[in-house]
Amino acid sequence: MFATRGISAVGLREVAVEAGQRNTAAVHYHFGTKDDLLRELLVDGARAIDVHRQAIIDRAEASGTPSMDELVCAFVQPSLDLESAPGHPETYHRFLSNIMGERRELFESTIVDSHATGYQRATAHVRRLLDDVAPAEIDRRIVFATLSLQAIFTARETACDAMPAGTHPFWGRRDVTRGIFATTEAILLQR
């Protein structure tokens, strides 16, 4: 509901009803406040992405210095592989977009220092690979690549959610998936 309708549009009473509870006491008991519930949802997805991202970076570092291709894979692949429970559409990136738009401070206080180690490692390697580029320019490229990926994954989730079970005719194509990697690399390299 937070992903499809927005953060402020959904109250704890609706969450309780959707969860099959008669009142909000169960939600309060398990999560506390609405912000506590939002933090829990943020951490669940962020942790899954971060663990996957760190594994990719670990493999790349084990075989030497990570290449830009390996770092782009670390930025992209964890989100491509993110899955919800069977029978439920993936909504994490839509939820994340809504949090970042409506409650940016909650996102930053929950994720940035605690659940973004893989992202920080990947960006440190990007900075190393682009050592001939001004630091402010590298920051801009990283921000643009990250925002572009967030928009791409949000659009992908929305489109796939609207389709009946099966592969989406656009987002399921291999050339489109390869294009996500190529676009991210092009933003970072600016060539």
N, C-alpha and C positions, 0 to 999 in steps of 0.2 A: 504494500500500500504506500509506503514512504517513497518507493522507487517510481511508482506509476502516477501518484497523485501529488507528491510533494511532502515535505516535512511538516510544515505548518498546517496543512489540510487534514492531517490524520491525528486524531486524539487517542489517548490510551483506552477510552471506552470502546472505540472501534477495534483496536488491537485485541482487546479482551473478547469481544464478540467473534471476531475472525478466528481466534484461538479456541473458540468453543467454551469460553468462560462466561459466567453470568454477570460478573461485575469486574471492576478494575483491580480489586484486591489481589487477585492472583498475579496480575502483571506487576503490581507494586511489590508484592512479596518476592517474586523472582528477580526483578530488575531494579526496583526502586522508582526513580523518576523517569520521565520520558527521555531526558538527556542520558540517563544511565542505560536505557534500552538502546538508544541511538549509538552510544559508545560501544556497546556489546556487538551490535550489528557491524559497525565500522571495523572493529578489531577482528571479527570472524573472517571477513573477506580479506582484509589487509594481511593478516597472518598467513592465510593460504597463499596469497600472491607472493609475500616476502619469502616464505620457506622455499617456494619453487624458484624464485629469482636468485636466492642465495645458492641453491644447488647448481644452477646454471653457471654462476660466477665461480663457484668452487671448482667445477670441472674445467672451466676455462683457465683458471689460475694454476691448476694442477699440471696442465700441459704447457705452461709458460705464461707469457703476458697476454691477457685477453685482447682479441682483435675487435675492431668496430662491429663486424658481423656478429660476434659472440655477445657483445654488449647490447646490440639491438635486439638480439634474441632474448636477452635477460629482461629488456623492457617490454617486449611484446608477448612472448610465449606464455608467461604465467596468466595473463588475462585471457588469452585464447583458450587455455585449458581449464579455466575456472568453471566449476559446475555446481549447481544446486542439488538439492535432494531430488531423487527420481520423481518425475511427474510435475515438477515445479519449474517454471521458466527461470533462467538466470536473470537477476535484476541488480546485481551488486553495483555495476557501473552507473546505472541510472540512479540508484540510491546515492552513490558517491557524488554524482553531478549535482543532485538536489542538496545534499549536505554542503558541498562546496559553494553552491549558490546562495543558500539560505542561512547556513550556520558555519561559515568558514572557520571561525574561532574554535568551534567544537572539533572540526576535522583536524586542525593544526595541533590542538592540545592533546588529542587522542592518538594521532598517527605519527606525526612528523618525527618526534624524538624516540618513540618506542617501537614502532612497527614498520619502519622504512629502512632498515639496515641494508637490505639488498639494493634498494634504490640509491642509497648514499654510496655504497661500494661501486655500483655501476657508474654513477656520475663522476666519482673520483677517477675511475679509469678513463672515462671520456675526456676529462680535463687533462689527463696525462697524454692521451693520444693527440689532443689538439693544443699541445703546449706552445705552438707558434701563433695561436689565436689569442687576442686580448681576453682576459677573464670576464669582462662584462659581456662580450660577444658570446662567449661559451655559455654564460648564464642564460642569455636570451635564447640561444638555440635549444638548450635543455628545457626551458620553460615552454617554448613553442612545441617541441617534440612531445612533451608530457601532456600539454593541453590538447594537442591534435589527437594523441592516442586516446585520451579520455573521451573526446567527442566521437571518435571512430567506434570505440567499444560501446558507448551509449547508443549510438545509431544502430549498431549491429544487434545489440540485445533487443531493442525496440522492434526492429524488423523481424527478427527470429521469433519473438514472442507472439507476433501477430499472425504467424504462419501455423498451419496445422503441423503435427509432429512430422519430422523429416528435415531434410536439408533445404535451407533457403536458396532460391535460385541465384541470388547474387552473392550473399555472404558465405555460401558454402563452396564457392568456386576457388580453386587453388590459385589462380592468377590474382584474385582479389586478396587472398591471404598473403601471397608473395608481395603484393602491392603495399600492404600495411608495413611490412619489413622495409621495403625499398623507400617508401615515403619517410619513414622515421630516420633511416640512414641519411637520406638526402637533406633533411632538415638539420641534422647534426653536422654533416660535412659541408653543407652549403656550396656544393660544387655543381 
